[in-house]
Amino acid sequence: MATRLGLGLPQNRQYDLGKDVPDVARTAEQIGYDSLWVYERALFPEPAAQGLYGIEGLPWPDFYRSVAEPLVTLALAAAVTERVQLGSSVLVAPLHQPFQLARSLATLDAASGGRVIAGFGTGWSLDEYAASGIRPIAERGKVLDEIIQVCRAVWGPDPVHHDGRISRIDSAVVGPKPARPIPIMLAASNKKALTRLVDHADGWLPVGMGVEQIAAQWQELQDLAAERGRKEPIRTALRVNAMYSAKAFDGEGRQPFQGDADQIVEDLVAHAAIGLDEILVDLQITPRDAQELKDVAAEVYEKARAAGV
């Protein structure tokens, strides 16, 4: 069975959101992509309290200076598409109030006819946590646990009950309900996060850092699922942050998914061999505008399918 292919929607500052998001979404569906995806970056601290991913001295990339709100972006895409699934990889869930997040996702799923994939992560930015004001970053794992609980409750049958540290729902009718149970997928790499995924989530959202690393993490996750007696399959969607260039990257030091369409597809083929369900290719960083993004997305899709992905 062919690997499903997804495309990242244009959220960065070189795009005209109101025009380009619907345009790219429509075009991606026509090309044949199976899904459309968004990511979350809430702000760009200047100066930053910490480096990128919390690594001291590592600068934040310039394209993080303006990233459109993910659920609004998905809603723009939902309104002009019929078939593609609509996912987040990832929403930094603890930056959001749990009850409101659950309601927004339910409404989007109901409006789109059951196409939403709720992809959550805990994030790493001290500045984003300070701005959001939900709970301190040290509590992010506990907050994510409660968000999952609240989502399951709100999306389930009425009356809804939940008694947690952040949200309390004594007994209430909460609608609209999603069109079907929304799958919850998590970004996870350490043992604690992987255990949360195995016990409470539907799927895994790794980021493409290289075939060997992803294959090893996938095996670790499957072993943990077997150890903990999980029977349901774990859905997988690999995020690929591609650095496209019109000319091939020539020389040593090429990173995965860096270069022209042929080089990106070469890496897609290698990663698809791991056996993951889906690969989402985010190509939005380097194109100058939506037309170039659409052209590159079409070329990558056609060459990937021709290569057997």
KOLGUKE-518164 format. One record per residue: residue number from 1; z, x, y of N, C-alpha, C in turn. Coordinates in steps of 0.02 Angstrom, whole numbers. Example, Ala and Ser with C-alpha at 12.3 -4.5 7.8 and 13.67 -1.06 7.14 Angstrom:
# KOLGUKE-518164
R     n      npz      npx      npy     capz     capx     capy      cpz      cpx      cpy
R     1      390      660     -284      390      615     -225      390      660     -165
R     2      354      642     -112      357      684      -53      394      645        2
# end
This chain:
# KOLGUKE-518164
R     n      npz      npx      npy     capz     capx     capy      cpz      cpx      cpy
R     1        0       42      -60        0        0        0        0       44       63
R     2      -44       27      111      -50       68      172       15       64      213
R     3       29      120      245       86      122      291       70       78      352
R     4      118       38      372      109       -2      433      108       45      493
R     5       67       29      543       63       70      603       83       28      664
R     6      128       56      704      149       25      766      131       68      826
R     7      132       38      885      115       73      947      171       63      998
R     8      189      115     1033      236      109     1088      204       77     1149
R     9      238       29     1178      212       -4     1239      222       40     1300
R    10      180       32     1352      186       73     1412      247       52     1454
R    11      296       96     1459      357       82     1499      367      133     1554
R    12      329      188     1553      342      243     1600      309      230     1668
R    13      326      273     1716      311      256     1786      238      258     1806
R    14      194      289     1765      123      290     1784       88      224     1770
R    15      123      177     1739       92      113     1720      112       57     1767
R    16       65       10     1776       77      -52     1813      102     -103     1762
R    17      168     -113     1760      199     -150     1705      171     -220     1696
R    18      167     -258     1751      145     -327     1746       75     -335     1720
R    19       32     -286     1734      -38     -289     1712      -47     -250     1647
R    20      -17     -191     1642      -33     -145     1587        2     -163     1522
R    21       64     -188     1525       98     -206     1462       60     -261     1425
R    22       43     -318     1458        4     -368     1422      -64     -342     1399
R    23      -97     -302     1440     -163     -275     1424     -160     -231     1362
R    24     -113     -184     1360     -105     -139     1303      -84     -178     1241
R    25      -39     -227     1250      -15     -266     1193      -73     -305     1160
R    26     -112     -338     1200     -170     -376     1175     -219     -329     1139
R    27     -233     -272     1171     -282     -225     1143     -257     -196     1077
R    28     -192     -179     1074     -164     -150     1012     -169     -200      954
R    29     -157     -264      968     -164     -314      916     -236     -319      892
R    30     -283     -316      939     -354     -319      921     -376     -258      881
R    31     -349     -199      899     -366     -137      863     -344     -143      790
R    32     -286     -175      779     -260     -182      711     -189     -159      701
R    33     -157     -135      754      -88     -114      748      -44     -171      722
R    34        6     -154      682       49     -203      650      109     -222      694
R    35      126     -179      743      187     -191      782      183     -156      849
R    36      224     -179      895      231     -149      962      304     -134      974
R    37      317      -77     1007      386      -52     1011      405      -30     1082
R    38      469      -35     1096      497      -11     1159      556       35     1145
R    39      573       74     1196      634      115     1192      675      104     1255
R    40      735      131     1256      779      120     1313      803      186     1343
R    41      794      191     1409      824      244     1449      845      209     1513
R    42      910      203     1525      934      159     1578      930      190     1647
R    43      936      256     1651      935      289     1716      918      362     1708
R    44      909      397     1765      894      468     1765      944      502     1812
R    45      997      531     1784     1049      560     1827     1024      622     1863
R    46     1043      629     1927     1022      686     1966     1078      708     2013
R    47     1114      761     1998     1106      803     1938     1138      770     1877
R    48     1115      789     1818     1141      760     1756     1210      789     1739
R    49     1255      747     1715     1321      770     1693     1317      810     1630
R    50     1262      803     1594     1252      839     1530     1178      847     1518
R    51     1160      891     1473     1091      902     1456     1064      846     1412
R    52      998      848     1400      965      800     1357      998      800     1288
R    53     1010      740     1260     1043      731     1195     1113      762     1194
R    54     1142      775     1253     1207      807     1255     1206      881     1244
R    55     1146      912     1242     1140      984     1231     1142     1020     1298
R    56     1190     1063     1307     1201     1097     1371     1139     1137     1390
R    57     1117     1127     1453     1061     1166     1480      993     1139     1464
R    58      989     1088     1421      923     1060     1404      906     1006     1455
R    59      853     1016     1496      839      967     1550      811      902     1524
R    60      825      848     1560      794      783     1545      720      787     1563
R    61      675      760     1521      604      762     1539      589      715     1598
R    62      539      735     1635      522      699     1696      502      626     1683
R    63      473      612     1624      450      543     1611      508      495     1601
R    64      571      519     1597      629      475     1595      649      450     1664
R    65      614      470     1716      634      451     1784      628      376     1797
R    66      584      343     1761      577      271     1770      552      241     1705
R    67      596      206     1670      579      175     1606      595      100     1611
R    68      545       59     1600      553      -13     1608      603      -41     1557
R    69      640      -91     1577      691     -123     1534      657     -148     1470
R    70      685     -131     1412      649     -143     1349      637     -216     1331
R    71      687     -260     1339      678     -329     1317      630     -367     1364
R    72      630     -350     1428      582     -380     1474      511     -358     1454
R    73      504     -294     1436      439     -267     1415      415     -303     1352
R    74      459     -313     1304      440     -349     1243      421     -421     1257
R    75      455     -453     1304      438     -522     1322      368     -526     1351
R    76      349     -477     1392      281     -475     1420      229     -470     1364
R    77      245     -429     1313      199     -421     1257      198     -482     1212
R    78      255     -513     1202      260     -573     1159      216     -629     1184
R    79      212     -636     1250      177     -692     1280      101     -689     1269
R    80       74     -629     1254        1     -623     1249      -22     -603     1179
R    81       24     -603     1131        6     -584     1062       27     -640     1014
R    82       -1     -637      954       14     -689      904       38     -661      838
R    83       18     -600      821       29     -575      754       78     -516      750
R    84       72     -469      797      110     -407      793      186     -419      797
R    85      224     -378      760      296     -381      766      317     -344      829
R    86      377     -359      854      401     -335      919      469     -301      909
R    87      470     -235      913      531     -199      896      557     -152      949
R    88      619     -133      943      650      -83      987      671      -23      945
R    89      649       35      968      669       98      935      680      150      989
R    90      740      151     1016      794      104     1001      820       74     1066
R    91      855       18     1057      896      -10     1110      964       23     1105
R    92      989       50     1161     1056       81     1161     1106       23     1165
R    93     1122       -4     1107     1157      -68     1103     1223      -70     1141
R    94     1265      -18     1139     1330      -22     1173     1325      -23     1250
R    95     1266      -15     1278     1258      -25     1350     1253      -99     1368
R    96     1250     -142     1318     1238     -214     1329     1299     -255     1308
R    97     1311     -309     1343     1364     -355     1324     1342     -390     1259
R    98     1383     -388     1207     1360     -410     1141     1333     -482     1138
R    99     1369     -530     1168     1348     -600     1164     1281     -611     1199
R   100     1274     -582     1259     1212     -590     1296     1154     -557     1260
R   101     1166     -499     1230     1113     -464     1193     1090     -507     1134
R   102     1138     -534     1097     1121     -577     1040     1079     -637     1062
R   103     1098     -668     1118     1061     -726     1143      990     -707     1166
R   104      983     -651     1200      917     -628     1223      871     -617     1164
R   105      895     -583     1113      854     -569     1054      836     -633     1017
R   106      883     -680     1012      870     -744      979      816     -783     1016
R   107      821     -784     1082      772     -820     1123      703     -789     1115
R   108      700     -723     1117      636     -688     1110      606     -701     1041
R   109      647     -703      989      622     -716      922      597     -788      915
R   110      635     -835      943      614     -905      941      548     -914      979
R   111      542     -882     1037      481     -889     1078      420     -857     1045
R   112      431     -803     1006      375     -766      977      358     -789      907
R   113      395     -838      881      381     -862      814      406     -817      759
R   114      462     -783      772      494     -743      720      465     -673      712
R   115      455     -638      768      423     -572      764      467     -514      787
R   116      530     -526      803      573     -475      832      606     -431      779
R   117      609     -367      792      648     -318      753      699     -288      800
R   118      763     -298      786      817     -272      829      836     -202      806
R   119      810     -152      841      826      -83      826      878      -56      873
R   120      936      -38      846      993      -17      886     1010       57      874
R   121     1035       89      927     1064      155      922     1125      158      967
R   122     1164      212      962     1225      218     1002     1214      258     1066
R   123     1159      295     1071     1147      334     1131     1190      396     1135
R   124     1183      432     1191     1219      496     1199     1235      512     1272
R   125     1208      473     1319     1214      490     1390     1279      466     1421
R   126     1320      513     1445     1382      496     1481     1367      455     1542
R   127     1313      471     1578     1295      436     1639     1276      364     1626
R   128     1239      351     1572     1220      283     1556     1282      241     1537
R   129     1327      271     1500     1388      235     1482     1432      221     1543
R   130     1436      269     1588     1475      258     1649     1446      201     1691
R   131     1379      196     1693     1346      145     1733     1352       76     1701
R   132     1351       73     1634     1349        7     1601     1416      -29     1604
R   133     1471        9     1601     1537      -20     1609     1561      -65     1553
R   134     1530      -63     1493     1553     -105     1437     1615      -74     1406
R   135     1608      -16     1375     1664       22     1347     1648       96     1353
R   136     1698      141     1351     1685      213     1355     1642      237     1297
R   137     1607      293     1309     1561      319     1258     1598      338     1194
R   138     1662      356     1199     1700      374     1139     1707      315     1090
R   139     1698      254     1116     1705      194     1073     1638      167     1050
R   140     1584      205     1058     1517      177     1047     1506      153      976
R   141     1534      187      927     1526      164      858     1559       97      846
R   142     1620       88      872     1656       25      864     1620      -32      901
R   143     1591      -15      959     1554      -66      997     1492      -87      958
R   144     1456      -39      929     1397      -57      889     1416     -101      830
R   145     1472      -85      798     1496     -127      742     1505     -199      765
R   146     1536     -208      824     1548     -276      848     1483     -311      869
R   147     1438     -272      899     1373     -302      918     1338     -330      856
R   148     1338     -293      801     1307     -318      739     1341     -382      716
R   149     1408     -383      719     1445     -443      699     1428     -503      743
R   150     1426     -492      809     1411     -546      856     1340     -572      845
R   151     1293     -526      836     1224     -548      824     1219     -592      761
R   152     1250     -570      707     1247     -609      645     1279     -678      656
R   153     1333     -680      694     1367     -744      706     1324     -791      749
R   154     1299     -764      805     1260     -804      853     1195     -828      822
R   155     1165     -787      780     1101     -805      748     1111     -852      689
R   156     1173     -859      665     1188     -899      607     1202     -972      625
R   157     1227    -1011      577     1237    -1082      588     1292    -1097      639
R   158     1285    -1154      672     1337    -1179      717     1390    -1217      677
R   159     1452    -1221      699     1478    -1188      758     1488    -1114      747
R   160     1477    -1075      800     1484    -1002      797     1556     -983      812
R   161     1583     -938      771     1651     -911      781     1647     -835      781
R   162     1684     -804      827     1691     -731      826     1753     -713      866
R   163     1796     -671      837     1856     -648      872     1857     -572      870
R   164     1833     -541      923     1828     -468      925     1863     -437      985
R   165     1852     -372      993     1884     -336     1048     1847     -348     1114
R   166     1781     -362     1110     1741     -371     1170     1724     -445     1181
R   167     1705     -479     1128     1683     -549     1134     1728     -594     1092
R   168     1740     -653     1119     1777     -703     1081     1741     -770     1087
R   169     1721     -797     1030     1689     -863     1029     1732     -906      984
R   170     1769     -952     1014     1816     -993      974     1779    -1040      927
R   171     1734    -1080      955     1694    -1126      915     1642    -1155      962
R   172     1578    -1138      950     1527    -1158      998     1460    -1166      966
R   173     1420    -1211      996     1350    -1216      978     1313    -1166     1022
R   174     1273    -1121      992     1237    -1070     1029     1163    -1072     1009
R   175     1121    -1087     1056     1050    -1091     1042     1010    -1062     1099
R   176      944    -1053     1089      908    -1067     1028      924    -1017      973
R   177      913    -1038      911      920     -993      854      854     -955      844
R   178      858     -895      816      796     -859      800      755     -898      749
R   179      690     -885      748      646     -920      702      660     -902      629
R   180      688     -843      618      709     -822      551      762     -768      561
R   181      799     -748      509      849     -696      519      817     -632      547
R   182      839     -610      605      811     -551      637      835     -489      600
R   183      789     -446      577      812     -384      545      844     -337      595
R   184      901     -308      577      935     -258      618      922     -190      586
R   185      892     -145      625      879      -77      602      917      -29      647
R   186      941       26      618      983       73      654      955      143      654
R   187      962      178      710      952      250      711     1015      281      682
R   188     1008      326      634     1066      355      601     1047      421      570
R   189     1091      472      578     1078      536      547     1141      566      515
R   190     1201      552      544     1262      579      514     1290      530      462
R   191     1338      554      423     1365      515      366     1395      448      389
R   192     1432      450      444     1464      388      468     1412      336      488
R   193     1361      358      525     1309      311      546     1267      286      488
R   194     1253      331      440     1215      310      381     1254      260      339
R   195     1321      269      336     1363      222      299     1362      153      332
R   196     1365      152      399     1361       88      436     1295       54      419
R   197     1241       93      418     1175       65      403     1173       34      333
R   198     1197       71      284     1195       48      215     1236      -17      207
R   199     1293      -20      241     1339      -77      232     1321     -137      275
R   200     1289     -127      333     1284     -183      380     1215     -195      410
R   201     1165     -153      395     1100     -160      428     1044     -170      377
R   202      985     -186      403      927     -199      360      881     -139      354
R   203      885      -93      402      836      -38      401      857       22      441
R   204      813       73      437      826      140      467      770      158      514
R   205      790      189      571      742      209      623      748      284      636
R   206      718      325      595      719      397      608      668      415      662
R   207      675      477      688      628      504      738      593      564      707
R   208      526      568      715      486      619      683      498      689      710
R   209      537      728      674      552      797      694      522      847      644
R   210      486      822      595      458      865      543      467      834      475
R   211      418      845      431      417      812      366      478      827      324
R   212      496      891      319      551      910      274      617      878      296
R   213      630      878      361      693      850      386      697      774      373
R   214      642      738      386      642      666      375      648      650      301
R   215      612      687      259      615      676      187      685      687      160
R   216      719      739      185      787      753      163      836      698      185
R   217      829      674      247      872      620      272      860      555      233
R   218      797      541      218      780      480      181      810      482      111
R   219      807      541       79      838      548       13      913      540       17
R   220      944      569       69     1017      562       78     1036      489       87
R   221      996      452      125     1011      382      138     1004      341       73
R   222      952      355       34      943      319      -29      999      334      -79
R   223     1020      397      -80     1076      416     -124     1140      381     -104
R   224     1152      377      -38     1212      343      -13     1210      269      -30
R   225     1151      238      -23     1143      167      -39     1159      154     -113
R   226     1135      198     -156     1149      191     -228     1223      200     -242
R   227     1253      249     -208     1324      263     -217     1367      204     -197
R   228     1347      169     -144     1386      113     -117     1365       46     -147
R   229     1319       48     -195     1301      -13     -231     1256      -61     -194
R   230     1219      -35     -145     1174      -79     -108     1115      -99     -152
R   231     1100     -163     -153     1044     -189     -194      981     -202     -153
R   232      990     -221      -88      932     -238      -47      895     -174      -27
R   233      828     -177      -25      791     -118       -2      805     -103       71
R   234      799      -41       90      808      -21      160      740      -14      193
R   235      728      -54      243      665      -51      280      665       12      323
R   236      606       43      332      603      106      371      546      103      421
R   237      559      129      481      507      136      532      519      201      570
R   238      475      248      560      480      315      592      451      313      662
R   239      490      336      711      464      342      780      432      410      789
R   240      371      411      816      335      472      830      322      476      905
R   241      352      525      939      340      535     1011      284      587     1018
R   242      223      563     1023      165      607     1022      151      636     1092
R   243      129      699     1092      107      733     1153       32      745     1146
R   244       -6      693     1164      -78      695     1155     -112      739     1208
R   245     -164      775     1187     -207      810     1234     -279      801     1210
R   246     -326      800     1256     -396      790     1238     -422      848     1196
R   247     -396      909     1209     -416      968     1172     -363      983     1118
R   248     -386     1010     1063     -340     1029     1009     -292     1083     1033
R   249     -230     1080     1009     -181     1132     1024     -199     1193      982
R   250     -215     1248     1017     -239     1307      983     -187     1363      990
R   251     -161     1386      934     -112     1440      937      -49     1423      900
R   252       -2     1469      901       61     1460      865      109     1416      906
R   253      158     1388      870      210     1351      904      195     1278      915
R   254      143     1251      883      128     1179      891      184     1138      859
R   255      209     1090      897      260     1045      872      227      987      835
R   256      264      953      790      235      894      757      211      843      809
R   257      152      815      796      122      763      838      105      788      909
R   258       88      851      913       64      881      975       -8      902      966
R   259      -52      882     1012     -122      903     1008     -170      845     1015
R   260     -231      853      989     -281      800      996     -271      748      940
R   261     -315      698      940     -306      643      892     -308      667      820
R   262     -351      716      805     -355      741      736     -290      774      714
R   263     -260      812      760     -196      845      743     -140      795      735
R   264     -139      744      778      -87      692      772      -96      655      705
R   265     -158      640      687     -170      605      624     -152      649      564
R   266     -165      714      569     -145      761      516      -70      756      503
R   267      -31      752      556       42      745      549       61      676      522
R   268       24      624      544       36      557      518       26      554      442
R   269      -26      586      418      -40      587      346       18      620      309
R   270       43      676      335       98      712      302      161      670      301
R   271      176      636      356      237      595      359      231      532      318
R   272      170      503      315      160      442      275      173      456      201
R   273      162      519      180      172      537      109      245      533       88
R   274      291      532      136      362      525      120      377      458       88
R   275      336      407      106      345      341       77      381      292      122
R   276      381      305      187      413      258      234      368      197      245
R   277      399      141      263      361       79      270      315       79      330
R   278      338      110      384      302      102      447      310      165      490
R   279      258      180      528      262      234      578      240      206      644
R   280      283      212      695      264      190      761      247      251      803
R   281      188      250      832      163      306      871      169      289      945
R   282      210      327      980      217      317     1052      173      369     1086
R   283      119      346     1116       69      390     1146       71      389     1223
R   284      120      355     1252      118      339     1323      134      397     1370
R   285      161      452     1345      186      505     1389      130      539     1428
R   286       77      559     1394       27      601     1428      -33      565     1459
R   287      -52      504     1436     -109      471     1470      -96      458     1544
R   288     -149      461     1583     -142      450     1656     -135      376     1672
R   289     -164      333     1630     -163      261     1645     -172      221     1580
R   290     -172      155     1587     -175      112     1529     -242      118     1492
R   291     -296      128     1529     -361      135     1496     -362      194     1449
R   292     -336      251     1472     -334      310     1429     -287      298     1369
R   293     -231      265     1381     -185      249     1327     -219      206     1274
R   294     -257      156     1295     -292      112     1248     -345      151     1209
R   295     -381      195     1242     -433      235     1209     -402      281     1156
R   296     -348      314     1174     -315      359     1127     -285      320     1068
R   297     -255      262     1084     -226      221     1031     -279      198      981
R   298     -338      180     1005     -393      159      961     -416      217      918
R   299     -424      276      949     -448      335      911     -397      355      857
R   300     -334      357      875     -283      376      826     -280      325      769
R   301     -283      261      785     -280      209      733     -339      215      685
R   302     -399      220      712     -458      223      670     -459      285      625
R   303     -440      341      653     -440      404      614     -383      403      563
R   304     -327      373      580     -271      370      532     -290      326      472
R   305     -320      269      485     -341      225      430     -395      258      388
R   306     -441      293      421     -494      328      384     -466      384      340
R   307     -409      412      361     -376      466      323     -331      439      269
R   308     -326      373      263     -287      343      210     -216      324      228
R   309     -199      329      292     -131      308      313     -128      232      314
# end
